[in-house]
């Protein structure tokens, strides 16, 4: 569950501007502020089921956006490569060739 929550938080960060204000609000309350479905339903004077359905549809939309745009995947890859660069720079004699290879991988992500 924690892994799903973390993924949804990242997807929300990347794609929130593509969501409606209502979707943004529900997702923010549910995933960022840890509101329950009942609390959100009470806040918006709708049924708990309506909140649940909206959140599930929004999650599916976020996954579709990621499938097409790959912003989160590229972020993860970029983070991994930057970590590798830092490791290379901490070596006593960093390999220029290894650094160039990592830079080339970073360039491919754009």
C-alpha positions in Angstrom: 0.0 0.0 0.0 2.8 2.4 0.9 4.4 1.8 -2.5 1.1 2.6 -4.3 0.7 5.7 -2.2 4.2 6.9 -3.0 3.7 6.2 -6.7 0.4 8.1 -6.7 2.0 11.0 -5.0 4.7 11.2 -7.6 2.2 10.8 -10.5 0.0 13.5 -8.9 3.1 15.8 -8.7 3.9 15.3 -12.3 0.4 15.4 -13.8 -1.8 17.4 -11.4 -2.2 20.3 -13.9 -4.0 17.9 -16.2 -6.6 17.2 -13.6 -9.8 19.1 -12.9 -9.9 21.2 -9.8 -12.2 18.6 -8.1 -9.9 15.7 -9.0 -6.9 17.7 -7.7 -8.7 18.4 -4.5 -9.8 14.8 -3.9 -6.4 13.4 -4.7 -4.6 16.0 -2.6 -6.9 15.4 0.4 -6.7 11.6 0.1 -3.0 11.0 -0.7 -1.2 14.1 0.6 -3.4 15.0 3.6 -4.4 11.4 4.5 -8.1 12.2 4.7 -10.4 9.2 4.7 -13.1 8.7 2.0 -15.7 9.6 4.6 -14.0 12.8 5.6 -13.7 13.9 1.9 -17.3 13.0 1.3 -18.4 15.0 4.3 -16.3 18.0 3.2 -17.9 18.0 -0.3 -21.3 16.8 0.8 -21.3 13.8 -1.5 -21.4 10.1 -0.9 -18.4 8.1 0.1 -18.9 6.0 -3.1 -18.8 9.1 -5.2 -15.4 10.1 -3.7 -14.1 6.5 -4.1 -15.2 6.4 -7.8 -13.6 9.8 -8.5 -10.3 8.8 -6.9 -10.2 5.5 -8.8 -10.9 7.2 -12.1 -8.3 9.8 -11.4 -5.7 7.1 -10.5 -6.4 5.4 -13.8 -6.0 8.7 -15.6 -2.7 9.4 -13.9 -1.5 5.9 -14.9 -2.5 6.5 -18.5 -0.7 9.9 -18.5 2.4 8.1 -17.2 2.1 5.3 -19.8 2.1 7.9 -22.6 4.4 10.6 -21.2 6.8 8.6 -19.0 7.7 11.6 -16.8 8.0 9.6 -13.6 9.9 6.8 -15.3 12.4 9.3 -16.7 12.7 11.1 -13.3 13.6 7.7 -11.7 16.1 6.9 -14.4 17.6 10.4 -14.2 17.9 10.1 -10.4 19.7 6.8 -10.7 22.1 8.2 -13.3 22.8 11.3 -11.2 23.5 9.0 -8.2 26.0 7.1 -10.3 27.7 10.4 -11.4 28.1 11.3 -7.7 29.6 7.9 -7.0 32.1 8.3 -9.9 33.1 11.7 -8.7 33.8 10.4 -5.2 36.3 7.9 -6.6 39.9 8.8 -6.3 40.5 8.6 -10.0 37.1 8.9 -11.8 37.0 7.4 -15.2 36.4 10.0 -17.9 34.9 7.3 -20.1 32.5 6.2 -17.4 31.4 9.8 -16.9 30.9 10.3 -20.6 28.7 7.2 -20.8 26.5 8.4 -17.9 26.2 11.8 -19.6 25.2 10.1 -22.8 22.5 8.1 -20.9 21.2 11.4 -19.4 21.0 13.0 -22.8 18.9 10.1 -24.1 16.2 10.8 -21.5 15.4 14.2 -23.1 
